[in-house]
Amino acid sequence: MKGPKGKYAWTATVGEKGQIVIPKQARDLFGIKPGDTLLLLGDEEHGIAIPPQSAFAQFFGTVFDGKDE
């Protein structure tokens, strides 16, 4: 699907065990490797988001250090 530069959309199917497969293009783009742990954020009105590691690293830095990096 063609969209604005830097914006992407993929689909994933949920298996019987509730697992999803992240498309290869997305794994490559975001450097997701087997064994990585991902943070899923959920909002009942807006859905689920999986932020890149850099986003939650900055968030946790702000929470634990008390300053914005």
Distance bins in CASP14 RR format, pairs under 12 A and 6 or more apart:
PFRMAT RR
TARGET T0000
AUTHOR 0000-0000-0000
RMODE 2
METHOD distances of the structure
MODEL  1
1 7 0 0 0 0 1 0 0 0 0 0 0
1 8 0 0 0 0 1 0 0 0 0 0 0
1 9 1 0 1 0 0 0 0 0 0 0 0
1 10 0 0 0 0 1 0 0 0 0 0 0
1 11 0 0 0 0 1 0 0 0 0 0 0
1 23 0 0 0 0 0 1 0 0 0 0 0
1 25 0 0 0 0 0 1 0 0 0 0 0
2 8 0 0 0 0 0 1 0 0 0 0 0
2 9 0 0 0 0 1 0 0 0 0 0 0
3 9 1 0 0 1 0 0 0 0 0 0 0
6 29 0 0 0 0 1 0 0 0 0 0 0
6 30 0 0 0 0 0 1 0 0 0 0 0
7 29 0 0 0 0 0 1 0 0 0 0 0
8 22 0 0 0 0 0 1 0 0 0 0 0
8 23 0 0 0 0 1 0 0 0 0 0 0
8 25 1 0 0 1 0 0 0 0 0 0 0
8 26 1 0 0 1 0 0 0 0 0 0 0
8 28 0 0 0 0 0 1 0 0 0 0 0
8 29 1 0 0 1 0 0 0 0 0 0 0
8 30 0 0 0 0 1 0 0 0 0 0 0
9 23 0 0 0 0 0 1 0 0 0 0 0
9 25 0 0 0 0 0 1 0 0 0 0 0
9 26 0 0 0 0 1 0 0 0 0 0 0
10 20 0 0 0 0 0 1 0 0 0 0 0
10 21 0 0 0 0 0 1 0 0 0 0 0
10 22 1 0 0 1 0 0 0 0 0 0 0
10 23 1 0 1 0 0 0 0 0 0 0 0
10 24 0 0 0 0 1 0 0 0 0 0 0
10 25 1 0 0 1 0 0 0 0 0 0 0
10 26 1 0 1 0 0 0 0 0 0 0 0
10 27 0 0 0 0 0 1 0 0 0 0 0
10 28 0 0 0 0 0 1 0 0 0 0 0
10 29 0 0 0 0 1 0 0 0 0 0 0
10 30 0 0 0 0 0 1 0 0 0 0 0
10 50 0 0 0 0 0 1 0 0 0 0 0
11 20 0 0 0 0 1 0 0 0 0 0 0
11 21 0 0 0 0 0 1 0 0 0 0 0
11 22 0 0 0 0 0 1 0 0 0 0 0
11 23 1 0 0 1 0 0 0 0 0 0 0
11 25 0 0 0 0 0 1 0 0 0 0 0
11 26 0 0 0 0 0 1 0 0 0 0 0
12 18 0 0 0 0 0 1 0 0 0 0 0
12 19 0 0 0 0 1 0 0 0 0 0 0
12 20 1 0 1 0 0 0 0 0 0 0 0
12 21 1 0 1 0 0 0 0 0 0 0 0
12 22 1 0 0 1 0 0 0 0 0 0 0
12 23 1 0 0 1 0 0 0 0 0 0 0
12 24 0 0 0 0 0 1 0 0 0 0 0
12 25 0 0 0 0 0 1 0 0 0 0 0
12 26 0 0 0 0 1 0 0 0 0 0 0
12 27 0 0 0 0 0 1 0 0 0 0 0
12 48 0 0 0 0 0 1 0 0 0 0 0
12 50 0 0 0 0 0 1 0 0 0 0 0
13 19 0 0 0 0 1 0 0 0 0 0 0
13 20 1 0 0 1 0 0 0 0 0 0 0
13 21 1 0 0 1 0 0 0 0 0 0 0
13 22 0 0 0 0 0 1 0 0 0 0 0
13 23 0 0 0 0 0 1 0 0 0 0 0
14 20 1 0 1 0 0 0 0 0 0 0 0
14 21 0 0 0 0 1 0 0 0 0 0 0
14 48 0 0 0 0 0 1 0 0 0 0 0
15 21 0 0 0 0 1 0 0 0 0 0 0
20 26 0 0 0 0 0 1 0 0 0 0 0
20 27 0 0 0 0 0 1 0 0 0 0 0
20 38 0 0 0 0 0 1 0 0 0 0 0
20 40 0 0 0 0 0 1 0 0 0 0 0
20 48 0 0 0 0 0 1 0 0 0 0 0
20 50 0 0 0 0 1 0 0 0 0 0 0
21 27 0 0 0 0 1 0 0 0 0 0 0
21 32 0 0 0 0 0 1 0 0 0 0 0
21 34 0 0 0 0 0 1 0 0 0 0 0
22 28 0 0 0 0 0 1 0 0 0 0 0
22 29 0 0 0 0 0 1 0 0 0 0 0
22 30 0 0 0 0 1 0 0 0 0 0 0
22 31 0 0 0 0 0 1 0 0 0 0 0
22 32 1 0 0 1 0 0 0 0 0 0 0
22 33 0 0 0 0 0 1 0 0 0 0 0
22 34 0 0 0 0 0 1 0 0 0 0 0
22 35 0 0 0 0 0 1 0 0 0 0 0
22 36 0 0 0 0 1 0 0 0 0 0 0
22 38 0 0 0 0 1 0 0 0 0 0 0
22 40 0 0 0 0 0 1 0 0 0 0 0
22 50 0 0 0 0 1 0 0 0 0 0 0
23 29 0 0 0 0 1 0 0 0 0 0 0
23 30 0 0 0 0 0 1 0 0 0 0 0
23 32 0 0 0 0 0 1 0 0 0 0 0
24 30 0 0 0 0 0 1 0 0 0 0 0
24 31 0 0 0 0 0 1 0 0 0 0 0
24 32 0 0 0 0 1 0 0 0 0 0 0
24 33 0 0 0 0 0 1 0 0 0 0 0
25 31 0 0 0 0 0 1 0 0 0 0 0
25 32 0 0 0 0 0 1 0 0 0 0 0
26 32 1 0 0 1 0 0 0 0 0 0 0
26 38 0 0 0 0 0 1 0 0 0 0 0
26 50 0 0 0 0 1 0 0 0 0 0 0
26 52 0 0 0 0 0 1 0 0 0 0 0
27 33 1 0 0 1 0 0 0 0 0 0 0
27 34 0 0 0 0 1 0 0 0 0 0 0
27 35 0 0 0 0 0 1 0 0 0 0 0
27 36 0 0 0 0 1 0 0 0 0 0 0
27 38 0 0 0 0 0 1 0 0 0 0 0
27 50 0 0 0 0 0 1 0 0 0 0 0
29 52 0 0 0 0 1 0 0 0 0 0 0
30 36 0 0 0 0 1 0 0 0 0 0 0
30 38 0 0 0 0 1 0 0 0 0 0 0
30 50 0 0 0 0 1 0 0 0 0 0 0
30 51 0 0 0 0 1 0 0 0 0 0 0
30 52 1 0 1 0 0 0 0 0 0 0 0
30 53 0 0 0 0 1 0 0 0 0 0 0
30 54 0 0 0 0 1 0 0 0 0 0 0
30 55 0 0 0 0 0 1 0 0 0 0 0
31 38 0 0 0 0 0 1 0 0 0 0 0
31 52 0 0 0 0 1 0 0 0 0 0 0
31 53 0 0 0 0 1 0 0 0 0 0 0
31 54 0 0 0 0 0 1 0 0 0 0 0
32 38 1 0 0 1 0 0 0 0 0 0 0
32 39 0 0 0 0 0 1 0 0 0 0 0
32 50 0 0 0 0 1 0 0 0 0 0 0
32 52 0 0 0 0 1 0 0 0 0 0 0
32 53 0 0 0 0 1 0 0 0 0 0 0
33 53 0 0 0 0 0 1 0 0 0 0 0
36 50 0 0 0 0 0 1 0 0 0 0 0
36 52 0 0 0 0 0 1 0 0 0 0 0
36 53 0 0 0 0 1 0 0 0 0 0 0
37 50 0 0 0 0 0 1 0 0 0 0 0
37 53 0 0 0 0 1 0 0 0 0 0 0
37 56 0 0 0 0 0 1 0 0 0 0 0
38 48 0 0 0 0 0 1 0 0 0 0 0
38 49 0 0 0 0 0 1 0 0 0 0 0
38 50 1 0 1 0 0 0 0 0 0 0 0
38 51 0 0 0 0 1 0 0 0 0 0 0
38 52 0 0 0 0 1 0 0 0 0 0 0
38 53 0 0 0 0 1 0 0 0 0 0 0
38 55 0 0 0 0 0 1 0 0 0 0 0
38 56 0 0 0 0 1 0 0 0 0 0 0
39 48 0 0 0 0 0 1 0 0 0 0 0
39 49 0 0 0 0 1 0 0 0 0 0 0
39 50 1 0 0 1 0 0 0 0 0 0 0
39 51 1 0 0 1 0 0 0 0 0 0 0
39 52 0 0 0 0 1 0 0 0 0 0 0
39 53 0 0 0 0 1 0 0 0 0 0 0
39 54 0 0 0 0 0 1 0 0 0 0 0
39 55 0 0 0 0 1 0 0 0 0 0 0
39 56 1 0 1 0 0 0 0 0 0 0 0
39 57 0 0 0 0 0 1 0 0 0 0 0
39 59 0 0 0 0 1 0 0 0 0 0 0
39 60 0 0 0 0 1 0 0 0 0 0 0
40 47 0 0 0 0 1 0 0 0 0 0 0
40 48 1 0 1 0 0 0 0 0 0 0 0
40 49 1 0 0 1 0 0 0 0 0 0 0
40 50 1 0 1 0 0 0 0 0 0 0 0
40 51 0 0 0 0 1 0 0 0 0 0 0
40 56 0 0 0 0 0 1 0 0 0 0 0
41 47 0 0 0 0 1 0 0 0 0 0 0
41 48 1 0 0 1 0 0 0 0 0 0 0
41 49 1 0 1 0 0 0 0 0 0 0 0
41 50 1 0 0 1 0 0 0 0 0 0 0
41 51 1 0 0 1 0 0 0 0 0 0 0
41 52 0 0 0 0 0 1 0 0 0 0 0
41 55 0 0 0 0 1 0 0 0 0 0 0
41 56 0 0 0 0 1 0 0 0 0 0 0
41 59 0 0 0 0 1 0 0 0 0 0 0
42 48 1 0 1 0 0 0 0 0 0 0 0
42 49 1 0 0 1 0 0 0 0 0 0 0
42 50 0 0 0 0 1 0 0 0 0 0 0
42 51 0 0 0 0 0 1 0 0 0 0 0
43 49 1 0 0 1 0 0 0 0 0 0 0
49 55 0 0 0 0 1 0 0 0 0 0 0
49 56 0 0 0 0 0 1 0 0 0 0 0
50 56 0 0 0 0 1 0 0 0 0 0 0
51 57 0 0 0 0 1 0 0 0 0 0 0
51 58 0 0 0 0 1 0 0 0 0 0 0
51 59 0 0 0 0 1 0 0 0 0 0 0
51 60 0 0 0 0 0 1 0 0 0 0 0
52 58 0 0 0 0 0 1 0 0 0 0 0
52 59 0 0 0 0 0 1 0 0 0 0 0
53 59 0 0 0 0 0 1 0 0 0 0 0
53 60 0 0 0 0 0 1 0 0 0 0 0
54 60 0 0 0 0 0 1 0 0 0 0 0
54 61 0 0 0 0 0 1 0 0 0 0 0
54 69 0 0 0 0 0 1 0 0 0 0 0
55 61 0 0 0 0 0 1 0 0 0 0 0
55 62 0 0 0 0 0 1 0 0 0 0 0
55 69 0 0 0 0 0 1 0 0 0 0 0
56 62 0 0 0 0 0 1 0 0 0 0 0
56 63 0 0 0 0 1 0 0 0 0 0 0
56 64 0 0 0 0 0 1 0 0 0 0 0
57 63 0 0 0 0 0 1 0 0 0 0 0
57 64 0 0 0 0 0 1 0 0 0 0 0
57 65 0 0 0 0 0 1 0 0 0 0 0
57 69 0 0 0 0 1 0 0 0 0 0 0
58 64 0 0 0 0 0 1 0 0 0 0 0
58 65 0 0 0 0 0 1 0 0 0 0 0
58 66 0 0 0 0 0 1 0 0 0 0 0
58 67 0 0 0 0 0 1 0 0 0 0 0
58 68 1 0 0 1 0 0 0 0 0 0 0
58 69 1 0 1 0 0 0 0 0 0 0 0
59 65 0 0 0 0 0 1 0 0 0 0 0
59 66 0 0 0 0 0 1 0 0 0 0 0
59 68 0 0 0 0 1 0 0 0 0 0 0
59 69 0 0 0 0 1 0 0 0 0 0 0
60 66 0 0 0 0 0 1 0 0 0 0 0
60 69 0 0 0 0 0 1 0 0 0 0 0
61 67 1 0 0 1 0 0 0 0 0 0 0
61 68 0 0 0 0 1 0 0 0 0 0 0
61 69 1 0 0 1 0 0 0 0 0 0 0
62 68 1 0 1 0 0 0 0 0 0 0 0
62 69 1 0 0 1 0 0 0 0 0 0 0
63 69 0 0 0 0 0 1 0 0 0 0 0
END
